[in-house]
Amino acid sequence: MTTTAVYAGSFDPPTNGHVWMIERSAKLFDRLLVAAADNPEKKYSFDLEQRLGWLGEICAPWDNVEVVRIENQFLAHFARDRGAKFAVRGIRDEDDYQYERGMRYVNSDLNEDLTTVFLMPPRELCQISSSFVKGMVGPEGWEGVVTRYVPANVFASLRAAE
């Protein structure tokens, strides 16, 4: 039996924390769907095609990882439609835990066959978020800081855009 999981997010932009989550999840499951979200209610800094492109390059080393888009659909329904029995979520701190716990219950209400798996990244990646990275871009010397927090392909795009 093949175990399929979904790791969904905005990935706006992908960070090294996201890469850690993908790498670990790829080891845990036979098949991993990395689903980039496009929610019309949310304002993104990077369009979906850019985010999918980054993720495609990032996920290339893993044969069992597929990059997909999730648009206008609940994660629980997306997982059901794709045959995924697991949703992978990252927990960086207490705030993430509170939010993700609530989402776990909602997802279970929408799809009782979906099991949420929480992973906690190592300390050096815990405080990295896409918002944090975007906030660091621009001031003098930003490159030396941001390069530590994002994959090389994302850094190259951020640098080219400056």
C-alpha positions as CSV (number, residue, x, y, z in Angstrom):
1,M,0.0,0.0,0.0
2,T,1.3,3.4,-1.0
3,T,1.2,6.1,1.7
4,T,0.5,9.5,0.2
5,A,0.8,12.8,2.1
6,V,0.2,16.4,1.2
7,Y,2.4,19.3,2.4
8,A,0.5,22.4,1.5
9,G,1.4,26.1,1.9
10,S,1.8,29.4,0.2
11,F,5.6,29.1,-0.1
12,D,5.7,32.8,-0.7
13,P,8.7,32.4,-1.0
14,P,10.0,28.9,0.0
15,T,12.5,28.9,2.9
16,N,15.0,26.4,4.2
17,G,12.4,25.5,6.8
18,H,10.1,24.4,3.9
19,V,13.0,22.4,2.4
20,W,13.6,20.6,5.7
21,M,9.9,19.7,5.9
22,I,9.9,18.4,2.3
23,E,13.0,16.4,2.9
24,R,11.7,14.8,6.1
25,S,8.3,14.1,4.7
26,A,9.8,12.5,1.6
27,K,11.5,10.0,3.9
28,L,8.3,9.3,5.8
29,F,5.9,8.7,2.9
30,D,5.9,6.8,-0.3
31,R,4.5,9.8,-2.2
32,L,4.5,13.4,-1.2
33,L,2.4,16.1,-2.8
34,V,3.9,19.6,-2.2
35,A,0.9,21.8,-2.9
36,A,1.3,25.5,-3.5
37,A,-1.8,27.4,-2.5
38,D,-3.4,30.1,-4.5
39,N,-6.1,31.7,-2.4
40,P,-7.9,34.6,-4.1
41,E,-8.5,36.2,-0.7
42,K,-4.7,36.3,0.1
43,K,-2.2,38.8,-1.3
44,Y,1.0,37.1,-2.5
45,S,4.4,38.7,-3.1
46,F,5.1,36.1,-5.8
47,D,2.7,34.7,-8.3
48,L,1.8,31.0,-8.3
49,E,3.9,30.1,-11.4
50,Q,7.0,31.6,-9.7
51,R,6.3,29.7,-6.5
52,L,5.7,26.4,-8.4
53,G,8.9,26.9,-10.4
54,W,10.9,27.3,-7.2
55,L,9.3,24.3,-5.7
56,G,9.9,22.2,-8.8
57,E,13.6,22.9,-8.6
58,I,13.7,22.4,-4.9
59,C,11.9,19.0,-5.1
60,A,13.8,17.7,-8.0
61,P,16.1,15.5,-5.9
62,W,13.2,13.4,-4.6
63,D,11.6,10.9,-7.0
64,N,8.6,10.5,-4.7
65,V,7.7,14.2,-4.5
66,E,5.3,15.9,-6.9
67,V,4.7,19.7,-6.9
68,V,1.1,20.6,-7.5
69,R,-1.2,23.6,-7.2
70,I,-4.2,23.8,-4.9
71,E,-6.7,26.4,-5.8
72,N,-10.1,27.3,-4.3
73,Q,-10.3,24.0,-2.4
74,F,-10.1,22.9,1.2
75,L,-6.9,20.9,2.0
76,A,-9.1,18.1,3.4
77,H,-11.0,17.8,0.1
78,F,-7.8,18.2,-2.0
79,A,-6.2,15.4,-0.1
80,R,-9.3,13.1,-0.5
81,D,-9.4,13.8,-4.3
82,R,-5.7,13.0,-4.6
83,G,-5.8,9.8,-2.5
84,A,-3.7,11.3,0.3
85,K,-4.4,10.0,3.8
86,F,-1.9,12.3,5.5
87,A,-1.5,16.1,5.8
88,V,2.0,17.3,6.9
89,R,2.1,20.5,8.9
90,G,5.1,22.3,10.5
91,I,5.1,23.6,14.0
92,R,7.7,26.3,14.8
93,D,6.3,27.7,18.0
94,E,3.3,27.9,20.3
95,D,1.3,30.1,17.9
96,D,1.7,27.6,15.1
97,Y,0.6,24.8,17.4
98,Q,-2.6,26.7,18.4
99,Y,-3.4,27.5,14.8
100,E,-2.5,24.0,13.4
101,R,-4.4,22.2,16.2
102,G,-7.6,24.1,15.2
103,M,-7.0,23.3,11.5
104,R,-6.4,19.7,12.3
105,Y,-9.9,19.5,13.8
106,V,-11.5,21.3,10.9
107,N,-9.7,19.0,8.4
108,S,-10.9,16.0,10.3
109,D,-14.5,17.3,10.2
110,L,-14.2,17.6,6.4
111,N,-12.3,14.4,5.8
112,E,-12.4,11.8,8.6
113,D,-9.8,9.7,6.8
114,L,-7.2,12.4,6.9
115,T,-4.5,12.2,9.5
116,T,-2.5,15.3,10.3
117,V,1.2,14.7,11.0
118,F,3.1,17.5,12.8
119,L,6.8,18.0,12.3
120,M,9.0,20.4,14.2
121,P,12.1,21.7,12.4
122,P,15.4,22.1,14.2
123,R,16.1,25.1,16.3
124,E,18.1,27.0,13.6
125,L,15.1,26.9,11.3
126,C,12.3,27.5,13.8
127,Q,12.0,31.2,13.5
128,I,12.3,31.4,9.7
129,S,9.1,32.2,7.8
130,S,8.3,33.6,4.4
131,S,7.2,36.8,6.0
132,F,10.4,37.1,7.9
133,V,12.5,36.6,4.7
134,K,10.5,39.1,2.7
135,G,11.0,41.6,5.5
136,M,14.7,41.2,5.4
137,V,15.1,41.9,1.7
138,G,16.2,45.5,0.7
139,P,18.3,47.1,3.4
140,E,22.1,47.3,2.8
141,G,23.7,43.9,3.4
142,W,20.4,42.0,3.1
143,E,22.0,39.4,0.9
144,G,24.4,38.1,3.6
145,V,21.4,37.6,5.9
146,V,18.8,36.2,3.5
147,T,21.1,33.7,1.8
148,R,21.1,31.6,5.0
149,Y,17.4,31.3,5.1
150,V,16.3,30.4,1.6
151,P,17.3,27.8,-1.1
152,A,19.9,29.0,-3.7
153,N,17.3,29.2,-6.5
154,V,15.0,31.4,-4.4
155,F,17.9,33.6,-3.3
156,A,19.0,34.1,-6.9
157,S,15.5,35.3,-7.9
158,L,15.3,37.6,-4.9
159,R,18.7,39.1,-5.8
160,A,17.8,39.5,-9.5
161,A,14.6,41.3,-8.5
162,E,16.4,43.9,-6.5
